Amino acid sequence: MYLLEVRSLTKHFGGIRALEDVSFKVKEGAIMSIIGPNGAGKTTLFNCITGITKPTKGKIVFSNIDIASMQPHKIARYGIYRTFQNIRLFRDMTVLENVLVSLHNQLKSRIFGSIFRTARFISEENEAAQRAMEYLEFVGLQSAAESKAESLSYGEQRRLEIARAMAGEPHLVLLDEPTAGMNPQETAEVIELIKRLQSIGKTVLFIEHDMNVVMEISEWIVVLDHGVMIAEGTPYETRNNPLVIEAYLGKEI
Amino acid sequence: MEKYLRFIAAPALLSLLFLPFGGLKRAVALFGFLAILIPALKGLFRYLIKHKERFIFKMPQIDKKIILIPILLLSFSLPFAAKDYIVDIAILTCIYIILAQGLNIIVGFTGLLNLGFAAYYAIGAYTYAILTARLGFDFWTALPFSLALSALSGLLLAIPALRLRGDYFAIVTLGFGEIVHLILNNWDSLTYGPNGISGIAAPSVMGISFESLNYYYYFVLVITIVALIIINNVHSSNIGRAWISIREDEIASSSMGINTMSYKLYSSAFGAFWAGLAGVLFAAKMKFISPESFTFMESVLILCMVILGGIGSIAGVTIGAAVLVVLPELLREVQHYRMILLGAGLIALMIFRPQGILGGRGVSLRG
């Protein structure tokens, strides 16, 4: 059963071919990674899937619905949440509020409830705060719930992004370089976190440069180079694929 | 050498420009005066900026109740102790608090720089004026129409304007403010043009008219308190969080499932609603309105209140509005210099406390 299917996805920025005819499938419940040298089009691919940039051509089918060119918030409602390569937290909000924003679509209160503080509104808010705390516990940030997001350390900010993405209760989580700039211990924690995401039934698609992380947890790897998909396969196959080695290290003389 | 030349060049140029008006003697005196004043001011500013840290003061954390209760007591007992003149200013303060809170929803919570806010204020005031003075409605029947029309105008303007971002959005709202002002000035058959509309009805509850100043003060005070409570409640609800998330990072916000476009429209309409309410209260107080009260300078003044108090902070904006209404009254003695003093005050604020009196650390004006 495939959760996400990308079919001949193409994205051109003027004359630049960021993505050219990329097709792959994501199995439900899998951990899958996208690798490739800098400028290969990995983040553009994520932006196309989440609706932030509109693809030039191609289809993105998510649980039998074509989500290509949909608005980001609609795609999120279908169940795709993401983190960002260059951390995009709501810096002036508290850690808890950051997570609460993602719970927004699960809340039913509208303007009437929020003005008059009806009993239903208050119980819903309390429940939401409780659930947000659970997500913070999941990433180990419960003690920082009341501090401003900008006051967190770099590694904590990345973890908060994951908690925020999870609060949307997505089927598919997209992580854009979750371990970038982390020390080995923080990286190990993130690996653990991704495995736990899988164990609670999420499908994870992530971009990563750290080959140790990629090889350790991915079940399937897609390799992009200059916007073209040059290979896909298991970690073992990918590691020994001459095309991949060439893309990373150059041609053998 | 070049440094001294620069100090002399500016006074020389200015006094040369002054020469045809004041004659040689005065021009020379002006030159001397400026040649001393400009370097002195420059030195002072340089000193202040260099030792900025020493002058930055931190807001102490105090329990809100300790501040709120005396303020409430004071505002409710004001008419017993104070002259009519002061009650009059207090009414005006309340009206501007509502206005500034309305703009704060748009600029402070959602992060959309609106430079034509006086337009919504005008629409509320004029709708109320036309309905009561010309069509004979009373306060309570005219009020919902006025509020609805201002909120609707906030929504309708935002639909095309929100296709633009940042500075471009600000320019469109500025244009909208001017358009409304021009319409009020020129649509004589509806608004009586620059002559304005007089004979506007005062509110009444169950036969008791709020025409007298003290009654009207209590009326406005209660409405202001209710408005502050409502805005505070919405701010700390899921709707408020959605607005703030848009201000903080629009892309992340939409990726987390927030329909950013509809929440921006929502915020614009909600902000305009309060401007409309302030407009009604203003018209009912003055009993006469003309386009003069709703110029671009009015929009700027309201924006100054928000910036001074602290963008996004409800308590801060309340203080900002009170300061900018009361301060010019206190400075009435030195009328000619008060704009200079206000300007200097705002510049000092930007240097030493750029987030405003009570603003959060990370919040600033950005597109």
Interface residues (C-beta under 8 A of the other chain):
Chain A: T50 G51 I52 Q71 P72 H73 A76 R77 Y81 R82 F84 R88 L89 F90 R91 D92 M93 E97 L100 V101 S102 L103 H104 N105 L107 S109 R110 I111 G113 S114 I115 F116 R117 F121 E125 A128 K148 E150 R164 A165 G168
Chain B: I230 N233 V234 S237 N238 I239 G240 R241 A242 I244 S245 E248 D249 I251 A252 S253 S254 S255 M256 G257 I258 N259 T260 G312 G360 R361 G362 V363
